[in-house]
Amino acid sequence: MGGLIPNIYHSLDASHLMVVIKNIKNQNIDYILPIPDCFGTQLNYLSFVYNILKLGFIQIYSNQEILKSFHGNILLKIINLI
C-alpha cells in the first residue's frame, strides 16, 4: 500500500482535469492546453478559465459521499488483511 496516497492524488488530479475540460468545452472555448498541474489558453479567456478551474475543484471536493465511500473501502481492505 506504499503507492496508495500518490495514486489517490493522481486520480483526483486527473478527475479535475476531465471536469475542467468538459466545462470548458461546454462553454465553446476551443483554446485550452492542459499541461500537468497547469492550463494554457488565450489571454482573453484567462479569467473565464480560471473561474472554471476553481469550480472544478468545488465540484469534486464538495461531494462528501466520495470521501465516505473511499474511507469505507479502505477500512474493508484493512479488515480483510487482518
C-alpha positions as CSV (number, residue, x, y, z in Angstrom):
1,M,0.0,0.0,0.0
2,G,3.0,2.3,-0.3
3,G,1.7,3.9,-3.5
4,L,-1.8,4.4,-2.3
5,I,-1.5,8.2,-1.5
6,P,0.3,9.2,-4.7
7,N,-2.3,7.1,-6.7
8,I,-5.2,8.8,-5.0
9,Y,-3.6,12.2,-5.6
10,H,-3.1,11.5,-9.3
11,S,-6.6,10.1,-9.7
12,L,-8.1,13.2,-8.2
13,D,-5.9,15.4,-10.3
14,A,-7.0,13.5,-13.5
15,S,-10.6,13.8,-12.4
16,H,-10.2,17.6,-12.0
17,L,-8.6,17.8,-15.5
18,M,-11.6,16.0,-17.0
19,V,-14.1,18.1,-15.2
20,V,-12.4,21.3,-16.3
21,I,-12.0,20.2,-20.0
22,K,-15.7,19.2,-20.1
23,N,-16.8,22.5,-18.6
24,I,-14.6,24.5,-20.9
25,K,-15.9,22.6,-24.0
26,N,-19.5,23.2,-22.8
27,Q,-18.7,26.9,-23.0
28,N,-17.5,26.6,-26.6
29,I,-13.9,27.6,-25.8
30,D,-11.6,25.8,-28.2
31,Y,-8.3,27.2,-27.0
32,I,-7.2,25.2,-24.0
33,L,-3.9,23.4,-23.5
34,P,-3.8,21.0,-20.5
35,I,-0.4,20.5,-19.1
36,P,0.3,18.6,-15.8
37,D,-0.6,21.0,-12.9
38,C,-1.4,23.9,-15.2
39,F,-3.5,25.0,-18.2
40,G,-2.8,27.3,-21.1
41,T,-5.4,29.4,-23.0
42,Q,-5.7,32.7,-24.9
43,L,-5.4,35.8,-22.9
44,N,-9.0,36.9,-23.5
45,Y,-10.2,33.6,-21.9
46,L,-7.8,33.6,-19.0
47,S,-10.2,34.8,-16.2
48,F,-13.0,32.7,-17.6
49,V,-10.8,29.5,-17.5
50,Y,-9.5,30.5,-14.0
51,N,-13.1,30.5,-12.7
52,I,-13.8,27.1,-14.4
53,L,-10.7,25.7,-12.6
54,K,-12.0,26.8,-9.2
55,L,-15.5,25.5,-9.9
56,G,-13.9,22.1,-10.9
57,F,-12.3,21.8,-7.5
58,I,-15.6,22.7,-5.9
59,Q,-17.4,20.1,-8.0
60,I,-15.0,17.3,-7.0
61,Y,-14.2,18.1,-3.4
62,S,-17.6,19.3,-2.1
63,N,-19.1,15.8,-2.6
64,Q,-18.6,14.2,0.8
65,E,-20.1,10.9,-0.4
66,I,-17.0,10.2,-2.5
67,L,-14.7,10.6,0.6
68,K,-17.0,8.5,2.8
69,S,-17.2,5.7,0.2
70,F,-13.4,5.8,-0.3
71,H,-12.9,5.6,3.5
72,G,-15.3,2.7,3.8
73,N,-13.5,0.8,1.0
74,I,-10.1,1.3,2.7
75,L,-11.4,0.1,6.0
76,L,-12.8,-3.1,4.3
77,K,-9.4,-3.8,2.7
78,I,-7.6,-3.3,6.1
79,I,-10.1,-5.6,7.8
80,N,-9.6,-8.3,5.1
81,L,-5.8,-8.1,5.7
82,I,-6.1,-8.9,9.4
